[in-house]
């Protein structure tokens, strides 16, 4: 058994809520209190959550050395993976569908790494050593979870993608009843079985603890003679309304025939469900837990075994089975009522051994978050925990299938912390903050996030060769989301240095208002260009750049039908000295060809983005392939009308020297100039990233707002999306 690290675990049961500190394979401290019920309604729920938060905080304060920042909450309700309640009728007495339990708890416990799941899903982890089994609870409600330890972590519990499944107690077993019949408002004598969720005739209507008590009341009133002769009659002073599960337990242990008949009728639908599930999934083990089943105890289990024997069919899956085989299907859980607490603690331990990755399935235009086993670190390898990752236009092109790359894991911009180094690693130590250059310096086709797995994962394993090639760059200072911009800024540094070192007094036109274009804008301004203009096909990004103080409205040009006149106005008729083409897609060549009249004699045109591999520029009297200019650093002179000339240059990727310059630029603030971190528009969690990528790839927006650089914060364990305003980035930029 894997040792269980200390954790605070909560069991929100239908009768009792328990909060425990769990460590060293045992409960170290526990608090219990009654779970509130309807009709107290929403205020009672708020008090319930306030009490949970207060007790959790007190428990953490009482054990300061345990380091328990994880809080696992097992919820006795139908709850999805987002922490949203679908039905809490057996927990709070009302459905409360749509209640965001995760957010409600996070508001009360902001320090906690919260993990929420259904209580039976949590409890199943206590019995993981059984391998493949079903766990059934019979308590306030009835539910089942199927566990298969041979499956990957995320699939061990059979459920839908939203984490739902197993709420079999709300499936009608009496199919002759009308679907629209609601639960009676009172336990009248003629009421048949009903469930708190509103159903009549479902499994809970017959098998749950409350349903069995109601059945006993009905039987006492319908069969007065048998009732008077029963032990249960004596225990209740002859008053059926006084029947409780505790008295049923006392009466059944005396062998009372009246009570045993009630238990036999209550367990029979459950026996049928067990046999059906056994045949359906080929299961041979069903662990039975729950306060009612264990509260009544041996007589209840004896009734279930008898029904399993009686209902055992022949043929098919059951060919050759005996009554003993049928009885062996059922295995009582530990009778300590700690299943959900211990199971949640073991789930948290198993979760720590898993890591997430944002994966693009091959050939598909979508991304999914997968959980995989934490990778091991070899002698010549090091492990880095990714803290921040950037979503760039290349990632979106790969996602849409506009590039043939299939990296599996997306992304190539990151901030990471070295958490483990192999014994033969040199030049790096645990605890260092790093970023990586995704470009192999000797092979332009070997790129992280292109043909190699990317960085959008909790833990990346790299090797000594990465260090030796200068692809691992140490970051100064504290961790900050702004450092994600080191890679695209280094690319911009290489781009502008490819023309000349001195930008003082030059007129610059940047085409493309994506992050790459805006980095060129900021860099040219930082390097003392006289005037920097920005042109873009759409006005929304220009407005976003202006709103963030990156440049003034008068310096923005929309590339619409009248763009030539707009550019003439913006430049006051003066030619431009430098043009940087940093657009997405394939429009780069046509844009360059339209700009010849606006270039000063001796101007430089930088071919940065918007050029497919076979792109050609039609210059006056020549056709120039773009690939050699960008990939090999060739410089081509173009003769222009009027005796003018210009130089075409370009670049792809970046190197260690440019990374060092980029880090210096990110570290230094210049009075009166925006920080590069101003380009960060959103910070999202990894779990939110698939939906964010979908929206970005279609609209360029996040939650309907135009996006610049979107940062994935891998320390977040939710589906959060945070819009970053310029004021949020004052001083040191967006930091974690």
N, C-alpha and C positions, 0 to 999 in steps of 0.2 A: 504494500500500500504506500503510495506517495505521501510523504509527510504534508500535513495541512498547515500552511502558514497562518498566523493569527489574522482573524477577520471578525468584523461585527456582522451578525446575521439576524434577520428579522423574519418572523413567520406571522403574516397577517391572516390568521385563521378566522373561520366564521364564528367561533365561540370565544376564542382567546387569542390575544396577540402576545407573542413572546419575542424578546430581544436578548441576544446572547453574544458573549465574546467566546470565540472558538479558537483553540490552538492546542498543539500537542495531542491531536486526536481526541479531544474531550472538550466539553463545555466548561469554561472557566468561571463564568458568571452569567446569571440569567435573571431577567425581569419579566413578570407576567402581569397582564391586566385584561379586563373584559373588552371585547370588540363591540363598539356601539352599533345599534341597529336602527332601521326605520321603525317608527315614524319620526324620529328626531331629525332625519333628513340631512341636508347639506351642512348645517352647522355642526352636527355630530361628526361628520366626516372630517371637517376642518379641525375639530378638537382631537379626533383620532390621530391625524397626521401631526398635529402640534405635539401630542403626547409621545408619538414615536420619535420625532426629531429631538425632543427634550431628553428622552431616555437614552437614545443613541449617543448624543453629545455628552451626557453625564457618564455613560459607560466608557467612552473614549477618554474623558478627563480622568476617570478613576484608574485607568490603566495606561498611563502616558508612555510606558516603555514598549508597548506592544506594536506600535507603528501601524495600527490598523486604520488606514485611510479608505480601504475598500469596505463598502456597505452593501451586502447582498440582501435583497428583499424578495421573499417568497410570498406571492399574493394569492389568496384564496378566491380568485376571480378569473374570468376570461380576459387575458391581457396580451397585447401584441408586442412585437419586438421593439416598437417605438415607445413602449411604456404607457400606451393608451388603453383604458378599460373598455372592453366590449360588453361585458355583462358582469355585474357584481351583486346579483340578487342573492346569492348564497353567502356573500360576505357582509354587505351592508343592508340587505333587505330590499334593495331597489337596484335596477339595472345600472343606472349612472353611465349609460353608454356614451362614449366620447370623452370621458373625464381623463385629462392628461395627468396621470399619477406621477410620471417621472418628473415633469416640470414642477408639480406641487411639492414633491420631496426635495428637488434640487434647490428650490427657493428657500427651503428651511435648512438644508444641509449643503451649503455651497462648497464646502471643503471636501466633500465625499466623492469618491469614484463609485457611483451608483450602478448597481446591476440589478435589474428587475426581471422576474419571470414568474410564471404560474407556480404555485406551491407544489403541485404534483410533479411538474418538470424538475424542480429543484430536488425533491425527495428522491427521484429516481437515481440521482448521482450517488446516493448513499450505498446503493446496491450494485454499483457498476461492476464489481468483481463477478457477478453472476453472468456477465457477458451479454446475453440476449434474453430479454424478459419483458413482461408488461407489469406495470405498477398500477394498482387500483386503489383508490381511496373510497371509503364508505364512512361518511361523517355527515356534516350539514348537507353536503351534496355528494354526487358520485362522479368520478372522472377516471380516465385511464391514460397512461403514457407508455409508449413502447420504446424501449432502449436497446440499442445494438452497439456494443463496444467495438465491433469490428469496423464500423463505419468511421469516416473522418469526423473530427470534433463537431463541426457545425451540423452534422447529419445524424449524430448518435441518437438523438431524440427525434422520432418520426413526427414531423409537423410540416405545415406549409411554410412558404417563404416569409410570411408575417409572424411565424412562431406559434400560430394557432393550430389546434387539433387536440383531440383527446377528451373533449367535453361531451362524452357519450351519455352522461346522465340526462342530458336534455333531448335525447332522441326518443321518440315515442315507441314504446314496446306494445302498447295497446293501439293498434292501427285502426280500430273501429271507431275511435273517438274523432270528433270534428277538430280540425286544425285551429279553428278560431276560438275555441273555448278557453276562457280565462280562468285563473284560479279563483275559487270562491272567496268571499270576503270573511267568511267565518267557518269554523269547523263544524258545520251542522251535521246531524245524524245521517242524512242521505248523501253527504259528500263522498264521492269516490276519490281515489288517489290524485293529488295535485302537487305541483312543484312551485317553489317560491318564484321561479322565473316566469310563471304565468301559464305553463303547460299543464295539461291533464294527460295522464296516461304515459308519461315518459318514465325512464328508468328511475330517476330520483323520486318520482311519485310513489314508488313502491319500496325502494331499497334504502333511501337515506334514513338517517336517524330521526329527523322530524316526521318524515312520512310514516315510518314504522310506529312511532308514538301515536300519530293520528289514526293509523290502521287499528291499533289496540283499542283506542277509544271507540271507534266505530263497531268493532267486534263486541265490545262489552255491552253496547247498547242494542245491538242486533240479536245477541244470544244471551239474554239475561240469566238463564239457568246455568249455562256453562260458566258465566262470569261469577255468579255467586259461589260456585264450587271451587274457584281458583285461588291459588296463593296470592296472585296479584290483587284480587278483590280485597283480601285482608290487609295487604300492604297499603292499599289506597283508601281504607275505611269505606269501601263500597262505592266510592265516587270516581267514575271514569275520568273526569276532567283532571284528576290528580295524577294520572299516569305520567311517568317520566322515563327517560332512557335508563336512569339509575335503578328505578323500581323494576323495569323490565329485566335488567341484569340480575337483580336479587331474586326475582321470581324464577327466571330461567335456570339459575344455578341450583334451585331446589327440585328441578325436574318437572315443574308445573306444566301440565299438558296444554292448558289454555295458552300460556305464553309461548310454548314451543311451536304450537300451530301458527301463531303470529310470525315467529321467526322463519318458519318453513315457507310461508307465503311471501315474506319479504325477500328472502334470498333466492327464490326460484328464478325470477327474471334475470338476476345477476349471473346465476349459473348458466343460463342460456346464452347470455352475452359472452361469457368466458369461453364456452365451447365454440361459438361462432368465430370469435377472434382467434382462437387456437387453430381452427381449420383454415381461416383466411390467411394467416401469416405464418403458419407452421410453428407456433410457439408452444413450449412445454413448461414454461414457468410463469406464474402469475403471483406476484407479491401483493398481499392485501394489507393495507394500512388504514388508518382513520380512527378518530376518536370514538365513533359509535361502534364499529366492529370490535375494536379492542376493549371498549368500555363494557359491552355485553360479554365479550370474551369467548370461552370455549363453547358454550351452547350455540352461539351465533355461527362459529366456524363449523361446528358439527352439522348444523342445518345446511350450510352451503355445501359441505362435502356430500351430504345425503342427496341433495338436489343434483350435484354433478354426476353421481352414480346413476340416479334415476333417469336423467336426461341424456346420458351418453348414447350417441347414435352408433350404428355399425356402418362399415364400408368407408371408402375413400380414405381420408386422413386418419380416421379412427379404426381402420381395419386391424383386428387383433388386440384392440385395447380391452383392458379389464376395468372393473370398478376401481381397483387399486390405482391403475394408471390415471383414471379420471380424478381421483382424490389428490394424487400427487401433483396435479396442475397447480393447486393452491398452496401457497407458502405464506404463513403469517409473517408480517414484518416484525422488527424489534418492537416490543411493547412499551417503549419508553416515551413515545410521543415526540421524539426528537428528529423524525425523519427529514422534515423540511429544513430544519436548522443545520443538521449535519450534512445533508445533501447539498445545500447551498454552499457551505464551506468547502466541500470537496469540488463542487463546480467551479468556485473561484480559483482553487488551486489548479485545476485542469486548464482554466482560462488563462492563467499566467504563463502556461507553457505553449500558448498559441499566439500567433501574430497575424495581423490582417494585411492584405495587399489589395490594391485596386487593379483589377485585371481586366484586360480587353480580350474577350474570347475571339479566337482566330476567325477572321472572315465576318465578324459581326460588328455593327456600328453602335456598340453600347459598352458600358463598363459595369463591373460588379465587384463588390467587396467580398473577398473570400478569406476564410480563416484556415491557416495551415500551421503545422507544427513548427515551432521555433527552430530555425536552422542552426546547425552546429558550426563551431569555429575551429578550423584546422590550424596546424602549426604555422603555416605561412599566410594565414588569413587574419582579418580583424572584423569584428561586428560593430556596426554603427546603428544607433537608434535614431531613426529619422524623426525630427521634431516638426519641421515645416517643409512643405513642398509647393512649388509653384505650378500653376496650370498655364501653359503658353499656347500660342497658335499652332505650333507643331503638334502638340498633343491632340488638339481638336482636328487637325488634318488627318492624323493617324486614325483617330476615332471614326471620322467620316469615311475613311477608305480612300482619301485623296492621295495618300502615300502608301506604297506597298509594304511599309514596315509593320511587323507583328511582334512587338517586344514582349507581349504577355502582360507584364507589369508596366504601367505607363509612367511617364515623368522623367525629367532630367535636371531639374533645379531643386536644390535642397539645402537645408541646414540640419546637421546631424551631430550626435554626440557619440564618440567612441566609447563603447561599453565593455569590450573584451578584445584582447590582443593575443594572438598565438605566440608561442615561445620563440619562434624564429622571426618575428616581426621587429623591425627597427625603424626608427624615425617617427614613431607614433606611440602615444601612451593613452591608457584609459582615462576618460574624463575630458579629453580634448574636444573642442568644438570645431567642426570641419564643414566644408562644402566640397563638392567634387566637380571636376571638369569632365563632362560626359564624352569629350572628344579624345580618341586615341591619337597621340601626336604623330604617329607614323602610319596611320591607316585611317583615311578620312571616312571610310565606310563602316568603321567599328565605333558605334556610339551607344552609350547608355540611354535607354528609353527609345531607341530606334530599332536596332537589331539585337541589342542586349537588354535584359530585364531592367526596367526603370526603377525609380526611387520611391514611388508612392506605396510604401510598405512600412510596417513598424520597425523591422530590423532588416538591414542589408548586410550581406557578407561580401567583402572585397579582399584583394590579396596584396602581397608585397609589391608585385609588379605595378599596381596602380600607384603606389607611393613612389617607386623608382622612376616612373614616367612623369612624375609631377602632376598627376591628376587628382591628388588629395591636397587640399589647401586648408591650412589652419586659419581659423577666424579669430580676430582679436575681440576682446570685450565680452559682454554678456550676450546670451542668445537673444535674437531678435528676428522677427519675420522679415525685416528689411534685408537681412543677409541673403535671402533667397534671390535677390536681384543681382547678386555677384556674378552669376553666369551670364545672363543677358547683357549686363553692363560691360563685362569683359569683352563680349562679342562686339559691342558698340565701340569700345576702346580700340580694338583691332581694326574695325572698319574705318574710323576716322584717322587713325595713325597711318593707314595705308595711303592716304593722300599726302599729308604733310603734318609736321609737328606744331607749327605756329598757326593758330586760328584767329589771332588778334585782328580785329577790324574787318573780318570777312562777312559778306552777306550770304546767308545759308537758307536753303529751302529744303525742308524735310517733307517727303510725300509718304503718308501713312500715319494715322493717329493711333495705331496700336501701341503696345508697350515698347516694342523695339524702336518705333519711330519717336516716341516720346523720350526714351532714353537718349537718343541722338540729339533731340532738342535740348535736354538738360545738360548734356555733355558739351555741346557746342557753346551754350551759354556759359557754362563753367570755365570753358577754355577761351573766353573773352571774344566770342564772335560779336560783330557790330550789331547785326540784326538776324533774328532767326524766325522764319516763317514756317507755318505748318499747313499742309494741304491734305485733304481727305475726301473720299467719295461721299461720305455721309456727314451730316451736320451734328449728329448726336455725340459722337466721340470728340469732335472739336469743342462742343459746349462743355462736355465733361472735363476736358483738359483746361479750358478757360476757368471753369468753376473751381478747379483745384489750384489755381494760381500758377499754372505751368507756363502760360503765356497769355497775352492780351487778346481780346476779340479782334482787334485790328490786324493781328498777325496770323489770323486764321483764314484759309481760303477753301471754299467748298468746290470740289471738282464736278460741277454741274455744267449745263450747257453754256453758261457764261463765265466759265472759270478763267479764260484768258484775260478778259477785261478785269476780273477781280484781282488777278495776279498783277496786272499792270498797275492797278490802283494801289495795291499793297506795297509794291516796290517803288512807287512813284516814278515808274519808267526806268529805274536803274536795273542793270542786269545783275544776276546772282553769280556769286563766285563758286558756290558748292551746292550740289544737289545730292541728297541721300534718298534713294528709292527703297522704302522699307514697307512694302505692302504685302498682303497675303494673296494667295491665288496665283494667277498667271499673267497679270496685267502689266508687269514691270517693263517689258520691252516697248509696248505701245506708249506708256507714259514717258519713257526716255525720249522716244522719237518725236513726241509732241513738244518737247521742251527746248529744242535747238535754238529757237529765236530768243529765248530769255537768258541765255548763258553769256557771261562775260568772256572776253578773250582770255584764254588760259584757265578757264573754269575746270573743276573736277566733278565728275559724276560717279557716285558710289553705288554699285549694284549690290544691294544688301538682301532684299526680299522681293518675291513676286516673279521669280524666274525658274521655270521648270528646267530639267536637265538638258532639253533640246532647244532652249530659248536662243533666238537670234535677234540682234539689234540691226535694223536697217539704217545705217548711217549714210550721209551723202557720199555716194560713190563707193560704198563698201557694205558688206554683210558680215557682222562680227558675232561669232558664237560666244555666248555668255559663260559657258562652263569653264574654259581656260582662265578667264579673267577672275572668276570667283574662287575656283579651286586651286589654281596654280599661282595666283597673285600676279598674273600678267597685267601690264598697263598698255592700253591702246590709245593712240592719238587719233582724233577725228578732226578733219578739216571742215570748217563750217563756212557758210556764206559770209561774204564781207571780209574775207581774210582772217577770220577768227579761227581758233582751234580750241578743243577741249580734250581732256584725258578721261578715259573710262577706267575705273579700278573697282575692285570688289574684294570680298572676303567671305569665308565660311568658317564657323567655329571660332575657337580662341585657344590661347596657350597660357602657360604659367605666368609669364611676365604681365600679360593683360589682366589676369586674375589678381595679381598683387596690386596693380594700379587700381582696379575696381574696388578692392578692399580698402585702399587708402581713401578713395573718393567717398565710399559709403561711411567711413569713419569721420571724415571731415565735414563740418558744416560751414557754409559760406554765407555770411550776412547778406540778406536781401535775396538769396536764391532758394528756391524750394529744395527740400531734401528729396533724394531719389525715392525714398519710401512713400512719398506722396502718391506714387503710382499704384499703391495697394488700395484696391477698392472694396474687397471682401475677404473675410476670413471664414472658412467653413470647416466642418469636421470631415473626416474620411468617410463616415457613414452617409453624409449628405452629398458627397462628391459625385456619385453616379447621376443623381437628378440634376445637380449643378452642371455637369458636363453636357447632359442632354440639352439643357436650356441654352448654355453658352454656344454649343455647336450650331444651333439653329438661329438664335436671335442675337447672340453677343451680350446677353443680359443675364443677371442673376436676380431672381425674384422680381423680374420686370424692370430692374434698374441697369443702365449701361455699365458694363464692367471694364475695368482696366486689368491690373494684375490680381488674380484670385489666388489666395494662399490657402492651402490645406494644412490645418493644424492637427497633427496626428496625436497630440496629447488629449484632445477632446474625445469623450466617449458618449456622443449623442448624435443628433442630426441637426446641429445648430448651423445657422447661416447668419453672419454678422456683417452688416454694411459698415465700412470704415469711412468716416468723414475726415476731411482735411484737418479739422481741429483735433481729431484723435491721434494724429501723427506729429503733433508739435514736439519739438525737441528731438528725442531719440528715435522717432519712428514707431512703427507697430511692433510692440514687444510682447513676448508671451508672459 
